[in-house]
Amino acid sequence: MRRYDLIIGIFSPAFGTPCWGLIGGVFGTQISMEFGNPALDIKAPTASDHVDRDPAQPLTRRHVHVVGEYTLMIGTCAWTFHHRGTLVGHSNLKGSSKKPITTAMAAMHGQMLTAVAVDPRTGRSEFHFDLGGHLRTKPDASADEQWHFSTPSGLCLSYRGDGRYSWQPGDTPPDDLRWLAFTESG
């Protein structure tokens, strides 16, 4: 694994901040985690498409979430979480049990991010935490986005299973993302 300057520069403001607000398993084996100071993310009211609503009474909802300055979303990939060398949780779901995901999230909660490394040749990545936590990702059968890291500037660093990355505004449509190869100078 290599610690590329680009990745270190983007992640470094989140280093030394505790991981909190973990949400997992909403879409398969995805997990998201927050870093930095909390803030409210308030979305404009939208009409609900809830099945039970009375069409004569449109139901509107405003979505409000607490988010961190930085959000790391682990997406389409296989992942494992080790704590001090012991496997604590993983993305390999058997049956309908989400226990491996919830166990990993409980172990990650409160740990401070200390380092990030990637291996573009294999598409793998690693996230190291101060209390002995170690999150590893590897591509699944696709070359889809494994993870993305959102920053306060609105820019998002995304990493795919083919070892390429994108550093663009978080609201860039997926078809417009430019995927780049890491350079040796990093």
C-alpha positions, 0 to 999 in steps of 0.5 A, spaced: 500 500 500 502 506 498 500 513 501 499 518 495 500 525 497 494 527 493 490 522 498 494 525 504 493 532 502 485 531 502 484 526 508 489 530 513 484 535 516 480 529 518 486 525 521 486 525 529 478 526 529 473 521 531 469 517 527 462 518 529 455 517 526 456 510 523 450 508 518 450 501 515 447 496 511 442 501 508 444 499 501 447 492 502 454 492 505 455 500 505 457 504 511 458 511 512 461 515 517 462 522 519 469 526 522 469 533 524 464 537 527 457 536 526 452 540 522 445 540 520 444 538 513 437 540 511 434 538 504 428 543 501 421 540 502 419 535 497 412 531 496 412 524 499 411 518 494 409 514 501 404 509 498 399 510 504 398 517 503 391 520 501 392 523 494 388 529 496 392 531 502 399 531 499 404 530 504 411 534 504 417 532 508 423 536 509 429 531 510 434 533 516 440 529 518 446 531 522 453 530 518 460 531 519 465 536 516 467 530 512 463 523 510 467 517 508 462 512 504 464 505 503 460 503 497 461 497 492 466 493 494 468 487 499 471 490 506 473 487 513 475 491 519 480 488 524 481 491 531 488 490 533 489 484 528 483 481 530 477 480 525 471 484 528 466 485 522 466 484 514 461 485 508 460 478 507 453 477 509 450 470 510 443 470 510 439 476 512 444 478 518 447 484 518 451 483 525 458 483 521 456 490 519 454 492 526 459 489 530 464 493 525 461 499 526 461 499 533 468 497 533 470 503 529 465 508 533 470 513 536 476 511 533 480 517 530 483 516 523 490 516 522 492 514 515 489 512 508 493 508 503 491 505 496 494 500 491 492 502 484 495 495 481 490 491 485 484 496 487 485 495 494 485 501 500 486 501 507 484 506 513 488 506 519 485 508 526 488 510 532 486 505 537 488 499 533 482 499 527 484 497 520 479 498 515 481 494 508 477 494 502 478 490 495 474 490 489 468 486 488 466 483 481 465 490 478 470 496 477 465 501 481 466 506 486 469 503 492 468 509 496 468 516 496 470 522 501 466 528 501 469 535 504 467 541 506 469 545 500 463 540 496 469 536 493 469 529 493 475 524 492 472 517 489 476 511 488 474 505 484 475 498 484 480 499 478 485 503 482 482 510 479 480 516 482 476 522 481 477 529 485 471 533 483 464 536 486 460 531 489 454 533 485 457 531 479 453 527 475 456 520 475 457 520 467 460 526 467 466 524 472 473 524 470 477 518 472 484 519 473 490 514 474 495 515 480 502 517 478 508 515 481 510 522 484 503 521 487 
